[in-house]
Amino acid sequence: MNFISAEEALALIKNNERVFIHGGCATPQRLVNALVNRHEELSGVEITHLHTEGEAAYANPAYAKAFRVNAFFIGKNVRAHVNETNVQYIPMFLSEIPLFIRWGKFPIDTALIQVSPPDSHGFCSLGISVDIARAACEVAGKIIALVNPNMPRSLGDSFIHHSKITAAVYAEDAIHECGSNAMSETEIAIGKNVAVLVDDGACLQMGIGGIPNAVLQFLTNHKNLGVHTEMFSDGILPLVKSGVINGKLKTKHPGKIVSSFAMGTRVLYDFIHDNPEVAMLDVAYVNDTSVIRKNKKVTAINSAIEIDLTGQVCADSIGTEIFSGVGGQMDFIRGAALSEGGKPIIALGSVTAKGISKIVPVLKPGAGVVTTRAHVQYVVTEYGTVDLYGKNIAQRASALISISHPKHREELEKEAFRLYGKS
């Protein structure tokens, strides 16, 4: 491959282009910085991505003439500017975004990606973030790649031939890492409650953070677990090493950890590198409900910002303020519900850090319903587990109040009686 500087490569981007940025921990920060450095000479460049890590200076209102953001997920690096003139959010199921791109409904002029060096056959790997990046690369008019030997060579749908790359920049930058914080007592209690729901032979979907890690630490005595998930982190590694996670009973991709992107530490990235046990696949496939349901006992563990007494789950906003995105929650909640022996689970702390109840009579005005009350089944807090499936509205309210924080139960009971009567 012929390498040029990041400044030379980013000079290829013109005014009014739509630019895709590789997401998660694969974000090519060196290329992003070189693009932002051109803010005085560019105008009307639309930037799109899922959640990205690192700096996102292009979202700064000071650069609004040069850049506007139109993102499928809002991460913490752009959250402060969402709904301002230059930062907007596109609500869409994660499983549908690659189709939206491939069907020509969202043309991409340039894709900024980070890949492993080409192998002996000339193929680079998208590494830890295949998700929608594969679709973006398929349709992009230009591909500018940061070629980095620190990017693991993942197997699956991750490969792109070097001949498809318009401009290549070489760098040995550290891949962004997401370490785990110490688990709180609440997270540990929730993890213990969720772990009770996990059967031997279950196929897991879970993300990153305190609750998923807490669940995993209580699965050490389980047997023959599998993984089919949109993303994973370091938390699964001890269970893989011990043989608890072996995928032996999976119907789809037996013996393999199936995922679309990974976020974690260097230990995780080294585990992924050239590992035939890990299949990093297109998220249109990984999150396809018809694929998910083919595995038995799919146990999908997802979180929420708040849930109302009828079971409506808000997971992407705080009222009208967009906090994250729809993501793949509904893909897996539905897939798990349709799986033989499957369990869709919403796990959340009963209160916020300020003591405000997350179980509420009605959602905040403007709150987004990511998972409808018809889709919700198991709900778990540190105070217990309820199954809402088949329950009427009043019964749901009573069940949810039973796992709310004790200091809020009396007020919730009054509101439930006023709104829905007795169960």
Order of alpha helices (4+ residues) and beta strands (2+ residues): alpha-beta-alpha-beta-beta-beta-alpha-beta-beta-alpha-beta-beta-beta-alpha-beta-alpha-beta-beta-alpha-beta-beta-alpha-beta-alpha-alpha-beta-beta-beta-beta-beta-alpha-beta-beta-beta-beta-alpha-alpha
